[in-house]
Amino acid sequence: MTNVLFVCSANRLRSPTAEQVLSTWPGIETDSAGISAGATVRLSSEQVEWADIIFVMEKAHRNKLTRQFRRHLKGQAGRLP
């Protein structure tokens, strides 16, 4: 099973949509979160550690993810766009 995490700003449109679309793929477990303080589901260190692959919607999301969760990343950063 591959754990895939989708990250956007508010977790209201982009990342939940991506999570839903890929949730039916065999061998894929999905989750989504937002990186902003007001996100519906705020990104946690547990989610970052759980993920095998992390997709971000913007370069700014990748930068913020790296700054806030650097010690929890375990190679997923190389897979970020």
Backbone bond lengths (Angstrom), bond angles and torsions (degrees), N, CA, C in turn:
res aa  C-N    CA-C-N  psi(-1)  N-CA   C-N-CA  omega(-1)  CA-C   N-CA-C  phi
1 M - - - 1.446 - - 1.527 108.76 -
2 T 1.313 116.30 132.67 1.462 122.27 177.30 1.521 108.81 -105.85
3 N 1.319 116.54 126.52 1.466 122.22 179.70 1.523 109.12 -93.43
4 V 1.342 115.66 119.60 1.463 122.20 -176.68 1.521 109.31 -117.01
5 L 1.319 116.02 126.55 1.459 122.81 -179.37 1.521 109.44 -114.54
6 F 1.341 116.45 131.85 1.458 123.02 177.77 1.523 108.56 -110.13
7 V 1.336 115.85 131.20 1.458 121.05 -176.34 1.526 110.02 -126.22
8 C 1.337 115.40 131.18 1.463 121.71 171.47 1.525 107.18 -135.57
9 S 1.311 117.98 -162.72 1.465 120.24 -177.55 1.519 112.67 -75.97
10 A 1.331 116.74 -59.16 1.464 120.92 -168.70 1.529 114.78 -107.28
11 N 1.320 117.82 -6.96 1.467 122.13 -177.61 1.530 110.93 56.02
12 R 1.343 115.43 41.49 1.466 119.78 178.71 1.523 111.99 -114.01
13 L 1.331 118.26 -32.12 1.461 120.52 -176.22 1.526 113.05 -128.54
14 R 1.311 117.20 -65.81 1.467 120.41 -169.73 1.522 113.91 -66.34
15 S 1.315 117.46 -57.85 1.471 118.47 -175.64 1.533 112.83 -67.75
16 P 1.354 120.61 -38.84 1.468 118.25 176.64 1.531 112.57 -65.61
17 T 1.345 116.51 -34.05 1.472 119.80 177.71 1.519 110.20 -65.78
18 A 1.322 117.32 -46.15 1.464 120.88 178.27 1.530 110.61 -61.35
19 E 1.326 116.15 -41.74 1.472 120.61 177.55 1.521 110.74 -58.46
20 Q 1.317 116.73 -46.27 1.461 121.24 -178.04 1.530 111.69 -65.60
21 V 1.323 117.34 -42.78 1.466 121.17 -178.81 1.527 111.02 -61.82
22 L 1.324 117.64 -44.74 1.462 120.04 -177.43 1.525 114.04 -84.43
23 S 1.319 117.77 -9.99 1.471 120.30 -176.37 1.524 113.71 -63.08
24 T 1.315 118.28 -19.82 1.463 120.69 -179.24 1.525 112.84 -93.16
25 W 1.318 117.48 -4.71 1.458 120.06 179.89 1.529 109.62 -71.77
26 P 1.326 117.22 134.66 1.469 119.38 178.55 1.527 111.41 -66.07
27 G 1.317 115.78 139.96 1.458 121.50 177.10 1.519 114.06 79.58
28 I 1.342 116.91 7.29 1.465 121.34 -178.19 1.521 109.19 -120.21
29 E 1.309 116.31 128.99 1.473 123.34 171.52 1.522 105.48 -110.85
30 T 1.340 117.34 130.80 1.464 120.06 -174.45 1.524 112.30 -119.62
31 D 1.336 113.95 157.47 1.458 122.17 174.09 1.524 106.34 -155.46
32 S 1.337 116.66 163.29 1.460 120.19 178.07 1.520 109.48 -147.03
33 A 1.330 114.20 158.06 1.462 120.16 179.94 1.522 109.02 -161.92
34 G 1.320 114.15 165.56 1.457 120.85 176.30 1.512 110.36 -111.10
35 I 1.310 115.53 152.11 1.461 120.16 -176.32 1.525 112.24 -97.92
36 S 1.331 117.91 -10.17 1.466 121.61 -179.83 1.524 111.34 -85.86
37 A 1.313 115.62 156.81 1.468 121.18 -178.53 1.526 112.61 -59.00
38 G 1.320 118.34 -33.64 1.457 121.46 -177.83 1.515 114.67 -93.38
39 A 1.322 118.19 16.83 1.465 121.83 -177.55 1.525 111.76 -64.17
40 T 1.317 115.83 146.42 1.467 121.25 176.53 1.520 110.07 -57.21
41 V 1.328 116.38 -49.89 1.468 122.70 171.77 1.518 105.45 -120.92
42 R 1.300 117.54 113.06 1.470 121.89 -177.50 1.525 109.61 -82.65
43 L 1.318 115.81 135.52 1.457 122.32 -179.53 1.525 110.95 -58.47
44 S 1.325 115.74 134.24 1.463 121.34 -179.67 1.531 110.24 -118.98
45 S 1.305 115.55 160.93 1.462 120.23 177.18 1.529 110.55 -64.41
46 E 1.322 116.98 -31.88 1.469 120.55 178.11 1.528 110.98 -62.61
47 Q 1.326 116.97 -41.14 1.462 120.38 178.48 1.527 110.76 -65.07
48 V 1.323 116.51 -42.13 1.461 120.76 -179.85 1.529 109.89 -62.77
49 E 1.308 117.98 -44.00 1.466 121.75 179.27 1.526 111.68 -67.78
50 W 1.333 118.04 -32.90 1.465 123.73 179.60 1.521 111.67 -67.49
51 A 1.329 116.92 -35.26 1.462 122.23 -170.85 1.520 113.42 -73.23
52 D 1.326 114.66 137.23 1.463 121.38 169.80 1.524 109.79 -87.92
53 I 1.333 115.72 -34.78 1.462 123.07 179.64 1.523 107.84 -134.00
54 I 1.325 116.83 136.00 1.456 121.70 176.57 1.517 108.71 -121.19
55 F 1.334 115.85 123.96 1.462 122.05 175.00 1.515 108.45 -106.23
56 V 1.319 116.21 130.87 1.460 121.49 175.15 1.520 107.92 -111.95
57 M 1.331 116.00 157.05 1.454 120.28 -176.99 1.527 112.81 -90.62
58 E 1.331 116.88 -22.06 1.463 121.07 -178.65 1.528 109.78 -143.74
59 K 1.308 115.52 156.65 1.464 120.35 177.55 1.527 110.75 -59.93
60 A 1.337 116.98 -35.61 1.468 120.76 178.43 1.526 111.19 -61.11
61 H 1.335 117.13 -34.22 1.467 120.89 177.91 1.526 110.16 -66.93
62 R 1.319 116.00 -41.30 1.466 119.82 178.66 1.523 110.42 -62.45
63 N 1.319 116.26 -44.09 1.460 120.22 -179.68 1.527 111.40 -62.44
64 K 1.323 116.60 -44.62 1.469 120.89 179.67 1.531 110.82 -66.59
65 L 1.312 116.57 -41.49 1.466 121.51 177.48 1.524 110.52 -59.06
66 T 1.318 116.35 -46.21 1.458 120.72 -179.44 1.527 111.40 -64.47
67 R 1.327 116.80 -42.01 1.472 119.85 179.44 1.529 111.55 -65.51
68 Q 1.329 117.38 -44.58 1.461 120.69 -173.29 1.525 113.96 -82.21
69 F 1.335 117.38 -27.45 1.465 119.60 -171.86 1.526 113.42 -127.22
70 R 1.311 117.41 22.72 1.471 121.58 -176.49 1.529 112.47 -49.56
71 R 1.319 117.60 -46.32 1.479 119.91 -175.92 1.523 113.16 -71.60
72 H 1.342 118.01 -12.39 1.463 121.57 179.46 1.525 112.39 -98.37
73 L 1.320 116.64 -13.08 1.464 120.44 179.06 1.514 108.80 -75.24
74 K 1.311 115.71 136.73 1.463 120.71 -178.35 1.532 110.51 -129.89
75 G 1.310 115.16 52.28 1.466 119.03 178.92 1.513 113.10 102.08
76 Q 1.328 118.54 -13.59 1.455 119.89 179.49 1.518 110.78 -64.33
77 A 1.320 117.29 -27.23 1.459 121.55 -176.34 1.533 110.96 -57.90
78 G 1.303 117.42 -31.45 1.458 120.51 177.84 1.515 112.27 -69.13
79 R 1.301 117.17 -16.47 1.450 120.90 -178.98 1.529 112.07 -98.79
80 L 1.311 116.98 -6.39 1.460 119.91 178.73 1.518 109.05 -70.64
81 P 1.340 117.49 141.52 1.466 119.40 179.80 1.507 111.68 -63.51
